[in-house]
Amino acid sequence: VTTDGSIPLGMFNDRPLSFYSDGGNTFTALQGIGAMHEVGLNLVQISTESDVEPNFQFEQHFLSYETFYPSETLTVDPVTLDADTQKQEDVFIEELVSNITPEKYWDAPFRCVVDQPACIRSWFGTNRNYNNGVYYSYHSGLDYGVCASLNIYAPADGVVVLADTLVIRGNVTYLDHGHGVYSAF
């Protein structure tokens, strides 16, 4: 909360935080942490800069700790394991989702994207061994199976920013929910 009209600035380790106003003087920043985020201390810094003194400065460390994820072995088309293709696609997606929309499109909690019962086939963070050890990584998403119906829903209001076929990810749709939050299918 700021009372002098200033907008907070912030960093998470070496990554800038984007703050969004609720329309008043309360601001929020969202920052995800990947499944393979390095274990240890992380630094969050928040400050304000304004003509009104004193300016606010805050620093706090928090501990990220080791998490254990299940493992699975998958057999895939070898073309999807090509390092250059993966890198190009990862760069493309990183550029897409680094566009931060200042508007927040959702106002309700995010919902499950399939009808109940939801059958989850592969969880976020699952360690993945491809083609008997050719490539090893982790699952950056959540895979649903068909258990009740074929209905698929957006988890929240947003704008479609990509609907395409990619080599690694296959048929994809990316939704921008605003405030730097994206979902992908």
Solvent accessible surface area in square Angstrom, and as a share of the most:
residue,aa,sasa,rsa
1,V,128,0.74
2,T,14,0.08
3,T,127,0.74
4,D,56,0.29
5,G,69,0.67
6,S,9,0.06
7,I,107,0.54
8,P,12,0.07
9,L,85,0.42
10,G,10,0.10
11,M,68,0.30
12,F,16,0.07
13,N,54,0.28
14,D,133,0.69
15,R,133,0.48
16,P,96,0.61
17,L,25,0.12
18,S,40,0.26
19,F,37,0.15
20,Y,20,0.08
21,S,51,0.33
22,D,105,0.55
23,G,75,0.72
24,G,52,0.50
25,N,66,0.34
26,T,55,0.32
27,F,38,0.16
28,T,68,0.39
29,A,31,0.24
30,L,86,0.43
31,Q,64,0.28
32,G,61,0.59
33,I,74,0.38
34,G,41,0.40
35,A,18,0.14
36,M,102,0.46
37,H,55,0.25
38,E,144,0.64
39,V,83,0.48
40,G,23,0.22
41,L,126,0.63
42,N,4,0.02
43,L,42,0.21
44,V,30,0.17
45,Q,61,0.27
46,I,42,0.22
47,S,29,0.19
48,T,12,0.07
49,E,126,0.56
50,S,30,0.19
51,D,148,0.77
52,V,84,0.48
53,E,127,0.57
54,P,122,0.76
55,N,57,0.29
56,F,108,0.45
57,Q,151,0.67
58,F,83,0.35
59,E,110,0.50
60,Q,100,0.45
61,H,98,0.44
62,F,71,0.29
63,L,112,0.56
64,S,16,0.10
65,Y,162,0.62
66,E,107,0.48
67,T,71,0.41
68,F,170,0.71
69,Y,58,0.22
70,P,78,0.49
71,S,85,0.55
72,E,45,0.20
73,T,85,0.49
74,L,55,0.27
75,T,122,0.71
76,V,45,0.26
77,D,84,0.44
78,P,97,0.61
79,V,83,0.48
80,T,29,0.17
81,L,24,0.12
82,D,63,0.33
83,A,75,0.58
84,D,98,0.51
85,T,31,0.18
86,Q,25,0.11
87,K,138,0.58
88,Q,129,0.57
89,E,13,0.06
90,D,73,0.38
91,V,71,0.41
92,F,86,0.36
93,I,16,0.08
94,E,91,0.41
95,E,107,0.48
96,L,28,0.14
97,V,42,0.24
98,S,62,0.40
99,N,95,0.48
100,I,83,0.42
101,T,28,0.16
102,P,104,0.65
103,E,104,0.47
104,K,96,0.41
105,Y,61,0.23
106,W,42,0.15
107,D,135,0.70
108,A,56,0.44
109,P,122,0.77
110,F,85,0.35
111,R,118,0.43
112,C,42,0.25
113,V,16,0.09
114,V,19,0.11
115,D,39,0.20
116,Q,122,0.54
117,P,89,0.56
118,A,35,0.27
119,C,32,0.19
120,I,50,0.26
121,R,152,0.56
122,S,8,0.05
123,W,142,0.50
124,F,83,0.35
125,G,0,0.00
126,T,5,0.03
127,N,27,0.14
128,R,29,0.11
129,N,44,0.22
130,Y,27,0.10
131,N,29,0.15
132,N,133,0.68
133,G,50,0.48
134,V,106,0.61
135,Y,76,0.29
136,Y,136,0.52
137,S,30,0.20
138,Y,64,0.24
139,H,17,0.07
140,S,83,0.53
141,G,29,0.28
142,L,69,0.34
143,D,56,0.29
144,Y,68,0.26
145,G,14,0.13
146,V,99,0.57
147,C,52,0.31
148,A,53,0.41
149,S,42,0.27
150,L,143,0.71
151,N,74,0.38
152,I,123,0.62
153,Y,71,0.27
154,A,52,0.41
155,P,10,0.07
156,A,15,0.12
157,D,93,0.48
158,G,34,0.33
159,V,71,0.41
160,V,85,0.49
161,V,59,0.34
162,L,24,0.12
163,A,76,0.59
164,D,73,0.38
165,T,92,0.53
166,L,27,0.13
167,V,80,0.46
168,I,54,0.27
169,R,90,0.33
170,G,26,0.25
171,N,124,0.64
172,V,11,0.06
173,T,45,0.26
174,Y,15,0.06
175,L,15,0.07
176,D,8,0.04
177,H,0,0.00
178,G,0,0.00
179,H,23,0.10
180,G,32,0.31
181,V,35,0.20
182,Y,43,0.16
183,S,21,0.13
184,A,54,0.42
185,F,79,0.33
